[in-house]
C-alpha cells in the first residue's frame, strides 16, 4: 500500500513538473523572425541623422528599434521594406510611439542629409535616416554582418548597390533580439514587434 501511494505521489509530482515546464514554454514568445538573442554582432551604431544630430542606439532606449540598411535610389527592396515597416507602425495604433525605425544609408556619397530627410519620413514621419562617412558606414555594416557591394551601371558615374535585406529588431532595453527576413509578412512582423514591446 505504501509503495502504491509513493508511486501515485511520484506520478503527481512528475505531472506537476510537466505542467511547470509547459507553462514556462508557453511564456516564451514564438517569434516569426530569426531569434538572435545574445548575438555578438549588431551592438549599435554611432552615426548622424538627417537633422545633423549625432545618434547612437542608446538614444532610442525604451522603444523597439528596427534597423534597416538601404539607400534612397534602391529600386525595390528598400522601399518594400520601409513600406512594410510603415504598415507595422500603422497596425500598432496607439503603441506606434514605442517603435523607432532607422534606415542606415549604404550610399553616403549620394544620400545627402536633405535627400534622406525627404525619403525616409515619407514612409512615416517618425522614421529617421542615418548617414556617415564611407568609412563609418563600412565599419557599421561590418559590425552588423550586413553585406553590400557597389555594382557599376551603364554610365561612367552610375552604379547601384547589392545588399542584404534583413531588418534588425532590438527590444526596449537595447538588446538585439531578432533578424526579420525580407519576405516576412506584415502581420508576422507586427506580432514580433508587439512581443518585444511586452518584453
N, C-alpha and C positions, 0 to 999 in steps of 0.2 A: 504493500500500500504506500509506504513511504517512497519507494522507488518510482511508483506511478505519479505521485504528487510532484516529485523532483522533476520528472520528465515533462509534466504539464507546465511547471514553473519555467523550465528552460525554454520550452516552446513559446510561452508567453513573452519571455524576455527577448527571444530571438525575433518574435513578431514585432515587438516594440522597437527593437533596433532597426528592423527593416523599415518600419514606418518613419523613424527618425531620418534614416538615410534618404528615403523617398521624399520626405518633406524638405530636406536640405537640397536635394537635386531640383525640386520644384522652384526653390527660391533663386536658383541661378538663372540669369537671363538666357534665353535661347536666341542668340544673335543670328541675324541673317548674313552679316558681313564676316570677314575673317577676323577671328579673335587673336590679337597680338599683344594682349596684356602682358606686361613685363618685358617687352622688346627693348633691345639696347640701341635702337635707332629712332629717328624722329623725335628727339628730345626737345626740340624747339627751334626758334629762329630769332635772328636779330637783323631786321630789315627796316625799310621806311615805307609808310603808307602814302597814298596819293595826295595827302594834305601836307606832306613833308614831316610827319610825326614819326620818330623812331618807335618801332613796335617789337615787342617780344611776346612769346606765348603767355607769359605771366600777366600781361595787360588784360587778358580775357578770362582770368580765373573766375570761377563761379558760373561759367557758361560751358555748354558743349561746343567745342570748336571743330569745324570742318575745314581742313586744309586741302586745297587742290592746286596742282602745278599746271599752268597753262599759258596761253598768250592770246592777245586780242585778235590776231589775224588767223587764228585756228579756224578751219572751215567747218568742222563738225563735232569732234569730241569735246572741245571746251565749251561751246555754247550748249551742247546737250547736257553736260554735267552741271553747268551753272543753272540751267533752266530746271533741272531735276531738284537741285538744292532749293531753288526758289519755290517750287511746288511743295517741298517738305516744310519750308518756313510757313507757307500759307496753311498747310494742313495742321500745323501745331497750334494755330489760333492764338489764344491768349498767352501761350508758352513760347511764342516765337522770339520774344525778347531774351530767352535763355539760350539761343543758338547764335553763334557767330561764324559766318562763312568768310574764309580768307582765301583769295586766289593769289598765288605767288607767280609772278611772270617768269617765264623761261626765255624771254626775249627782251632783256633790258635795253638793248640798243635801239629798238623801235618802240617799245612800250613806255612812252613818257608818262610822267605823273598825270598830265592832262588827259591823255588817251585812256589810261586806267580809270580815271575818275569818271569819264564818260561811259566806259564799257561796263565795269563791274557793277555799280549801283543800278544800272539799267535792268538788271535781273531782279534786284531787291535793294531798296535804299539802305538797308542795314549792312549789306555786304561790303567788304573792303578789299582793296588790291595792294599788294606789296611789291616793292622793287628794290634793287641794289645794284652794285657794280657787277659786271660779268663774273668776276672772281667770287664775289659774295653769293651770287646765285648758284654758281657751280658748287661751292662748298656746301650751301644749304641743301641743294638737290642730292649731293653725295651723302649727306648726313641722314637723309630720308630713304636712301637707296632708290631714289627716283631716277629713271633713265630719261635722257633726252639727247637728241643729236640733230644738228643743223643739216638740212638737205638742200643742195643747190637747185635753184629753179631754172626756168628757161632763160631769163635775162642775167646779165653780169652781176647785178646788185640784188636780184630776187632770190629768196630762199623760203623754205618752210621748216618746220621743226617736228620731227618724230619724237613722241614722248609717251611715257607710261601714264595711265589714266586712273590710278587709284585715288580715292578720297580718304584722307586720314582723319579719324574721329577721336577726339580727346574728351574725357569726362570732365565734370566741373572742377575737379582737383588738379587738372592739367596733366593727367596721365594718358599717354597714347593707349587706346584700347582696341580700336578696330581699323581695318582697311576695307573700304567698300569697293567692290568691283564696279567697273563702268556699267556693266549690264544689269546691276541691281535695279529693281523697280521702285517706284516712289513709295509705295506702301511699306515695303520691307525696310527701306532706308529710314522712313519716318518712325517705324517701330523701333529700330535700333537707336535712333536719337532719343526717343522717349525713354527707352530702357536706361540709357546713360544718364539722362536727367534724374531718373528715380534713384540712381546710384546702384 
